[in-house]
């Protein structure tokens, strides 16, 4: 899906790309960066941090989520999440990250990924996890 906010999404993807330069990925060699745009217009980024104990690995999306909540508190909401990786193809959040991010997403939040031609592609974040686990 294309979006009328293409320039905004290119900027958010650029932040995700920059965050990926800080990734620690000695096992997968997949450097991932994520950038979150809040409903108030602030942006937070994160990168993947791999660990020899693979379960202790932190994905870029949850790294950015932690930065966002640590800075703004639990009431903050997500407008968009951009994800970029050095794999030269669209990079989608894993299932754990989808579940972790969804409760923070405002209605209509979008995921932004980079297409193989470098252009941003958006899709509704809620479409990524149609049957989420919730506390209600």
N, C-alpha and C positions, 0 to 999 in steps of 0.2 A: 504494500500500500504506500502511495506517496502522500506527502503531507505539505500543506501550504507554509509550514514553518521550517522549510528546508534549511535556511541559513542558521536558524537557532539550533537545529539538530546537527548541522555540520560543526558548529562550535562545541556542542556537548560531546560529540564524537572525538573532536580534537583533544578535549580534556581527558577522555578515556584513553586515547592513544598515548598521551603524555604520561598518564599514570602507569601504563603498561611498561614504560621504560624503567620503572622501579621494581618490577616483579622479580620474585625469587623463584625461579622455575628450573632447578637443576635436574629434575626427573622427567617432566613432560616436555620441557623446552617450549612450552606454550605460554607466552607472556600475554597476560590478560589485564586489561584496565577497564574500570567502570566509572561512570560519572552519573551522579544523581542530581536532578534539578528539582528543588522543592517548590511547593505551591507559592511560596513567598519570593521565589526567584534566586535563592542561594544555590550554589553548586558544591558538591562534595565528591571527591574521587577516592579510589582505592585500587589496589593491585592484588594479584594472587600471590600468596606466600606459601610455598610448598614446604613440606616437612617429611623427614624420613619415615615417620609414623603417619602414613597417608591420611588417616582420620583426623589428624591435627592440622591438615592443610586448610588454609583460609582462602576462599574464593574472592575475587576482586569485588563482586557485588556486595558480599557481606562485609568486606573491609570498608567499602564506601558507606554502607548502611550504618556501621558502627561509628564512623566519623560524623555522620549526619546527626544521629541520635545523641551522641556524646556532646555535640556542640549546641544543638537546638532543643533537646529534650523530647519527651515522649509524645508531645502533641503535634510535632512536625509531620507534614504529609508530602508524598512524592508526586510530582507532576510527570516526570519522565526519567527513564533509566537508559543510559547509553552504554553499550558493551562493545569493546574492540579487542581483537587478538591478532597476533602476528601470523596467523594461519591463512591469511588472504581470502577468507570466506566469512560470511555472516557468523557471528559468535553469539549463541543464545545462552541464557542462564541455565545452570543445571537445576534439577528438581528441588534440591534443598534451598537454593537461592530464590527460586520462584516462590516457594512457600514462605521464606523469611521476609521477602520484600512485599508481598501482596498485602498484608495487614496495614502497611504504611501508605499504600497507594490511594490517592484520592480517586473519586469516580472519574473515569475517562483517562487515567494515566496511560502513558505509552512506553513501549520498549523501542529503542532506536538502535539499529545495527547498521554496519557498513556493508553494502552490496559488493560483489566482486568488481564492479566498475568504480568503486569508491563513493558512490552516492548513498545518502542515508535512506533507510527503509524503516517505516514505523508500523507497529501493530499494537492493538489494544493490549495492555498488560494482562487484563483479566482473561483474555483468550489463551494465555499460556498455561493457565492452571484452572480449567473449568470447574473442577470439583475439589476446591481446597479444603483442608482441615481447618476448622475454625473453633473458637471457644464459645460460640453461641448456637 
